[in-house]
Amino acid sequence: MAGTPQQILQNIFGYSQFRHQQQAIVEHVIAGHDALVLMPTGGGKSLCYQVPALAREGLAIIVSPLIALMQDQVDALQQLGVNATFLNSSLSAEENQRITRQVIAGDIKLIYVAPERLMLSSFLSLLDEVHQHVGLALFAIDEAHCVSQWGHDFRPEYRQLTVLHERFPEVPRIALTATADAPTRAEIISQLKLENARQFVSSFDRPNIRYYVGIKNIARQQLQAFLTREHPNDAGIIYCLSRRKVEETAAWLVEKGWSALPYHAGLPAQLREHNQRRFLREEGIIMVATIAFGMGIDKPNVRFVAHLDLPKSMEGYYQETGRAGRDGLPANAWMVYGMGDVVSMRQMLDSGEASEERKRLERLKLDALLGYCESTACRHQSILRYFGESHPGACDQCDNCLHPVETWQATQIAQMALSCVYRTGQRFGAGHLIDVLTGKLTPQVERFGHEKVSTFGIGKPLNQAQWSGVYRQLIATGLLEADMVAYGGLKLTEAARPILKGEQEVWLRRDAEPERRMSNAERSARAKEAFEGANDDPLWQALKAKRLELAKEQGVPPYVIFHDSTLLEIHNRKPQTLNQMGQISGVGQAKLQKYGDVFLQVLEEMA
């Protein structure tokens, strides 16, 4: 199977040429040298060790943290005619023994193992035997950022992988990751003893991803509008912060007719594996997950990644959004967040059991993400700047470039907001502060006597939503912070002092007005107009007749089958498949199964 890198690339993998730095990396490793490869998701990291593995004599060891990823990589290689396999806890004792015999006989070219398996003395002894009789081609350490204690994918076993170099110093090592900021990169080099390795850092830009960051109004409705508008039949990932929110969001999406599955660390392992397999093997599945899902996901046609909650850092955000569009085709990274996200995330960091040094670093990472969210600059530029890379200009692939954001001179408004925090004792949340500023005489305002403070009622020119935006941005820019002792009450930071003294201006981004919701009168008028237009239509009469028939059979009122508004939408949209019927408002999964085919038949007969 050996040959030149170009021959292997063409004959085995079917590509006519290497991309970007792939050729330089491949030749460097084939020559027997160590390498650290930082390449974005979808950039072709796997080829950087698979080609050298086939070009060099002996067995290649690939250290991978996830069973699902091993299975997919091995399946793909076997499809190409490569003798690849894996050893992990999913195999029986007999299968383990069979694979071990194949390895010793030299019948296997690449073997994937988890770091825990590799560190077993029995496996290291096996490597000694292979090294002596068959030879070791290379060690590839995938997802190398798992070595960093500062990262959210930290795996302590990765820190023991230095044994590979100590035991087999002449075997080249290649460590790979899709993302690593400066501190993480330094830790990878230090912990894996890669000081002499050549670093290959590709551009972190993902030009095919369109970034959007919006303000939470009614998050589920915003998500539904995004999915309906952009991705009615696409696979995607929706990230939530809590396990409970994952399950509730997945259930709500299913009720709305979407093919959605939950994934978090609290689910039984068998169910997690089942859901992940469905996501990888089927089309159009939406995975609703915590950050427990995603590392090593090799599905190329994930068309969107959505965040219903704020991630913990820019690095986490980049890594999670990078799971979209691995095939290089257009994809969306969509996120909504609000002031509550900022406060709860900071509380979570502050109340954790980590050392003060780690908390400080995590706060800095969160602050960088908040700065990105509130920025009016190009999203691609902001991301690349964080990773120490420049961007040539506007991308035309993000919300800020496509729809430039207005800013406004908000110094006086910021002074009002900050002064209200100070006057009320620096221990109340934004809701209470807004009540004081807008002159709302609530029981709590009266209880604390805050109708008597100088800031009571001075903020009436702005409504509650506008004041909420002001406080969100003041928190994001570090002028206010949540006080853990006061259960999330806001207090001034040192950075607020020059603002209050009038020594520094404040400019804020102008939040887009949420789409105006129709009044009841408008809704009633539109519904009446729609009904009047449908009343004489034979299809409408047929749909109503079928509904009445079903209602009589079950002894229930017709509206229990479908509300008039749902029936009208079926009439107007005329779905032709169960999937299309599932998109109708009011048609949940259960009703789709019960009545979907029945009403599709009516539509077909009346067409």
N, C-alpha and C positions, 0 to 999 in steps of 0.2 A: 504494500500500500504506500510505501514511501515514494518520494519524488520531490521535485522542487516545490516551494510554497505555492507558486503560480499554478503548477499542475494539480496539486491537491485542491486548491481553491476551485479550479475549473472542473476537474473530474469528479470530485467527491461532493462538493457543495453547490456546484452549478453556477458559480459567479465568475464573470469574466475579469473583474479587477477588484483589488482591495479598495476600501474606503478610508479617506482621511489618513490617520496614523497607523492603521492596521498593519501595513507592510513593514514599517520600521519596527513595530513591536514584535511581530512574528520573527523577523530576521534576528533581532536582538536576543530573543529567548532561544531560538534554534542554535545560536552561537554559544549558548551555555551561560548567559548572564541573567541576573535578577532584574525584575521590572515591577514598578508600581504604576498601575493603569487607572486613571480617572477618566471615565467616559460616560456620557449621559445614557440613560435607559434608551434602548433602541439604537444605540450607536454601533453595535456589533462587537460587544466585549467577548462573547463566547468564542468567536473565531480566533481571537488573539491567543487563546491557549489550545483550542482544538487543532488548529493547523500545525503548530509546533509539536503537539502530542503525536500527530501522525507522521511528522517529518523526522522526529528523533527516534532512536532505538529504545525499546523498553516500554514499561508500563507508566502511564500518566495518572497521577493521583489528583482528583479534583475535590477540594474541601468545600462542601455546600451545606448551608444551615437548614434547608427545608426538604422534606421527603417529596412533596409534590413537585418541586422544581427538579429534583433528581430524576423522578419518573418521566417528566416531560422531555428533559434533555436527552435521556437515554433512549426514549421512544423515537425522538427525532434523528438521533445518530444511527440507530438500528435501521431506520427507513432508508438511510443513505448507504447502508451496507457496512457500517463501522461496528467492530466488535466492542461494544460499550455495555457496562452494567453498573449496578450500584449495590452497596451493602448498607442496610439500615434495619431498624426495628420492625419494619413491615414484613420482613422475610421469615420463613420458618427455619428451623435448625438444619433441615435437609437442604434447603435452597442455599443457605449460607455455606454449607460444606461443599456443595457442587460448585459454587462460584469460587470458593477458595482453591479448589483443585484446578479450575480453569486458569486462575491467576498464576498459580505456581507453574503450570504447563506452558505459560506464555501465550495462551489463547485469547486473552483480553488486552485491548489496547488502552482503553480509558475506564477508570473506575471512580464512581462518585461515592464519597463517604461523608458522614456528619463529623464535626470536630470531636464529639464525644466518643465515637467509634474509633477514630484515628488514634486517640490517646490511650486506648487500651493496650496493655503490654503484649497481649496476644497478637494484636494487629501490627504493632511495631516490630514484633518478631517475624511476622509474615513479610513485612517490608524488607527486613534484613535478608531473608531467604530470596525474595524476588530480586533484590539489588545484586546479590551474588550470582544468581543463575540466569536471570532474564534481563535485568537492568531496569533502572528507573529513568523515565524520560524527563519528567518535570513534576513539580508540585504547583498546582494552581489554587490560590486561596480566594474563592469568590465571596462577594459581599464583605470585603475586608473591613468596612466601617464597623462591623460587629465587635471589633477589638476595642472600640472606644467606649470608655465608661461614661462619656458625655453624650453619647448617642442614645436614641430610644430603641435601638435594636441590639443593645449590648449583650454579648454572649461570653461569659467568663472563660469558657473553654478555648476561645480564640487566642487568648493570651498565652496558652501553653504551646502554641504551634511553632514556637522558636525551636522546639525539639527537632523539627525536621531539618533545620539548617545545622544544628549541632551534631546530629547523627549522620546526615548525608550532605556534607558541606559542598560537594562538587555538583549536586543536582540543582539545576536552576529553579528559582521560585518566581511566580508571577502572582502578585496580589491585585485584585480588581474591585472597584466600587463605582457605582453610578453617581455618587455625590459625597463630597467631603469638604467642609469648610477648613480654614487654616488650622484651627486647634485639632480637629479630627485627623487631618492629614498628618500632622506632626506626631500624633499619638500612634497612628498606624505604623509609621516609620520606626518609632521608638520601640513599641511593644513587639513588633515582628522582626526587629533587628535588620531593617532594610536601609540602613544609612548609605550603603554603597550601591543600592539599586538605582537604575536610571528611571526617572519619573516621566511618564507620558501623560500630559494633561490636555485633553481635548476640550473644545469649546463646550460650555455648559448650555449654550443657546439651543432651544427647541423651537425653531421657527414655525413648525407646523401647528403649535399649540396656541390657541387664542385664549388669553387670560381675561377673566372678568371678576371684579370684586364689588359687591353691592352691600347695601345696608339692609339688615333684616327688618321687614315690616310684618308680613305673615309668612314665615319661612316655608311652610308646606305649600302654600298657594304659589309662592315664587318658584319653588322647585317644580311644581306641576306645570306651570307656564313654560319654564325652561325646557323641560323634557318634551312637552307637547310640541313646542315650537322648533326645537333643534334636534331631538333624538327620539322620535316616536317608536323606533324599532331597534335601537342600538344597545350594545352592551356597554355598561359603565359601572363605576364605583362611586358610592355615596358614603363619605366619612362622617361619623358622629362621635362625640366625645365619650358618651356613656353607653354602657351595655343596654340599659333600659331604653334609651332613645333609639338605638339600633333596632331593637325588636319592634318598638312602636312604629317607627318610620317604615320598616319593611312591611308590617301588617297593613298599614295605611295605604301603601303603594299597591299592594295586592288587592285591597278593597277597591282601589281606583282602576284596577284592570291591568296593572303592570306586572311583569314577571320579575319579582324581587325576592331575594333571599337574605337572611341575616347571617352575620359572622362576627363572633367575638370570643375571647378566651374562656368565657364562662359557659359556653355551649358544650355539650358532650363531644368528645373528640371524633366520634363516628359521624355525627351530624355536621360538624365543621368540615370534615373531609368530603362528605357527600355534597355539601353545598359548593365547596371549592371546585370539586370535580365537575359539577354541573356548569358552573361559571366558565370553566376552562374549555369544556367540550361542547357546550351548546351555544347557540347564537341568541343575541337579544336579551340576555340575563343581566339584571341589575343587582349588584352585590352591595348591601347596606352593611357597613362594617366599622369597627374601631380600627386603630392603627395596627392591631394584631394581624390584620389581613393586608397582603400586598407585596411584601419583600420577596423578590424572585418570581413574581407573577409574570409569566412569559407569553401572555395572550396579546398578540399584536394589534388586534382590532378593537381595543377598548376606546370607544369614541369620546368618552367624557369622564372626568373625575370631578365630583361635586363635594364641597365642604359645607355642611350645615352648622358646623362649629369651627372655631378658630383652631388651627394646629398649634403646636408648642413652639415652633421655630421656623425660620426661613428654610433651614435645611430639611426639616420634616415636610414642609409645604412643597418644596421643590421635588423631593423624592416621591411624595404621594401623587402630585400632579403629573410627574414623569411617567406614570403608568398608563397615561393616555397616549394614543397615537404612536405606538412603538413601530408601526409599519410606515411611518413617515407621511401618512395621509392626514388631512385636517382633523383636529380634535379640539375639545373645549376643556378648560380648567375653570370651573365656576364656583364661586364662594360667596356666601352672605354671612355677615357678622354684625354684632351690635355691642352696645356698651356692656351688657350683661356678660358677654363672652370675655371681654377684656378683664372685668373685675373678677369673674370666677376663675379664669386662667391664672391670674396673679395670686389669688388666694390659694389655689392648688399648689403653685410653686412654693409659696411662703410657708404653707402648713406641712409640706413634705418633710421627710426625715433625712434628706440629703445634707451634706456638709454645707457650711456657709459659702465655701468657695464654689461648689457646684451650683448652689442656688443663685449666686451672683452671675455666673456664666449663663444660666438658663434665663435669668431676667434679661440679660443683654440680648440673647437670641430672640426672646419674645418681643422685646422693644424693636428689634430690627424688622420683625414681621409686621408689627403694628405700623411702623414707619412706611413699609411697603404698601400696606392696605390704604393708608391715608394719603399716599403720594399722588400728585397730579402728573407725574412723569410717566414715560413709557414703562410698562411692566417688564418687558424683556430687558431694558436697560437696567432697571432696579435690581432684578434677579442677578444679572451678570456682574453688576457692581459689587454685590454682596460676596460673590465668589472671586473677586479680584480680577474681573475681566471687563474689557470695554465693549461697547456696542456701537456700531457705526451711526445709527440715527433712529428716527421713528420707525416702528415696526409695522404699523397698519395691521397688527394682529393682537390688539388688546383694547380694552374699553377706553382707556385714556387717550389712545391715539385715534381710535375710530370716532369717539365722541368726547372731545376735549372737555375737561372739567373746569367750571368757573371757580375762581377763588374770590374771597371778599375780605375787606379790611375789618377785622373783628376785634380790634384791641379793646374798645369800650365794652362790648358784649362779654369778652373774656374777663375783663375786670369785674363786671357785675357778677359773673358766675363764680369767680374765685373769691370775691368779697363775701358772697352769700355763704360759701363754705366756711369762711373764717368767722363770720358773725353768728352762725348757728352752732359753733363749737367744734367743727371738724370731726363730726361723728355720725353724720346722716348720709343716706344714699341719695342718688340723683333724683329719684321720684319726689322725695320730700323737699329737696332744694328747689325743684321746678315749681312745686306748689307754692313755696314762699315767694319766688321771683314773680310768678304770675298772679299773686294775690289771692290764691285759693284758700279759703278759710276752712280747712279740714279739721277734724277733731284732734289729729296729731299736732298740727300747726298751733292750735289753741292750747293744747296740753303743755307744750314747751314754751308758750308765750312768744312764738316766732312771728306773730302778726305785729309785734312791736319793734322788730329789728329794722334797721335802716334800709335793708334790701327788700323788704316786703312790698310786692307789687311793682317794683321798678322794671320788671322784665316783661310787661304786658305786650309790647310790640311783637314779641316772638311767641309762637304757639308751643305746645308741649313737645311736639315732634321736633321742632327746630331747636329748642333748648336741649333735648335729648342728644341731638347731633353735636351740639356745642360741647356738652360734657364728655361725650364719647371721644371727641378729638382732643380735648384737653387731657384726658387720661392717656390716650394713645401717644401724645407728644411729650408725656412725662411731667406735665404741670400739676397734675393731681395723681394720687395713688390711693389704693384701697387700704384701709387700716384694719388689720386682722383683729385687733382688740375690740374695735367698734363694729365687728361683724360686717365688714365690707363698707362701712362709712367712708366717705372721701375726706382726704386731708391734703393740705398744700405741700408741695415739695419746695426745695430751695430754688428751683428754676422759676417758681411763680413770683418770687420777690420782685425782680425787675419789671415784670408785667404790671403788678399792682402799683409800683412806683412810677409808672409811665415812662420807663427808660427803654422799653423794647416793644416793638409792634407785634401783633398777632394776626396772621392771615390764615383763614380756614377754607377748606374746600366747601363749595356749596352743594349740599346733598340734592340729588335729583328728587323731584316731587314724586311720591308714590302714585301709581295709577289711581285716579279717582274712582271710587266705588260708586255704582249707581245708587241713587236714593230709592226707597221703596216705591215712590210714586213713578219714577222713571222705569223701574223694573216691571211694575204692574202694567204700565202703558205699553212697553215693548212686548210683554207676554200676551197682552190682549190683542195687539196687532198681529202677532205670530199665530195665535189661535184662530183669529178671524180669517187669516189667510189660509189656514189648514182645514177649517171646518167643512168646506165644500169639496175637499180632496178625497176621492175614494180610498186612497192609501191610508189617510188618517182615520177614516171610518173603519177600515179593516183592522188596523192596529188596535183601536178602541174595542172593537168587537171581540178580538182574540183575548185582550186583557180581561174583558168582562166574563168570557167563557172560562178562563183559568180561575178567576176569582170565585165564580159560582161553584166550580168543581171543589174548591178548597174551603168554601164557606167563609171567605174573607172579603173585605171591601176592595174594590179595584185598585185603590191607591197603594194597597199593601204589595201588590204585584209590582207596579211601577207608578211613580208620581206622574202627573200630566206633563211636567217639565221634562222628565226623562223620555216619555213617549214622544214628545214633540221633537226632542233632539234626535231620536231614532228616525223620525219622519223626515227631518231636514237633512241629516247627514247620510242616511241610507247606507249603513255599514254592509259590507258584503262578506265579511269573515268574522269568526268569533273574536279574533284579536282586535278588529276594528270595533266590534260591538263592545268589547271590554273598555274602550276609551270613552264611552258615553258616560256622562255624569249620572251617578245613581245606579249604575250597573256594576255591582261588586262581583267578586269571584263566585260566591254561592248562587247569586241570581243569574250570572252568566252560564253556569252549569245547568241550572234548572230551566231557564227560559230562552237562552241565547239561540239555540237551533230553531225553536218554535217561531220566534219573531223574524229570524233570517228567512225562514220558509215563507212567511207572509210577504216580506219584502220581495222575494224572488217571484212569487206568484203574481204580485201586483206590478212588477217591472214592465 
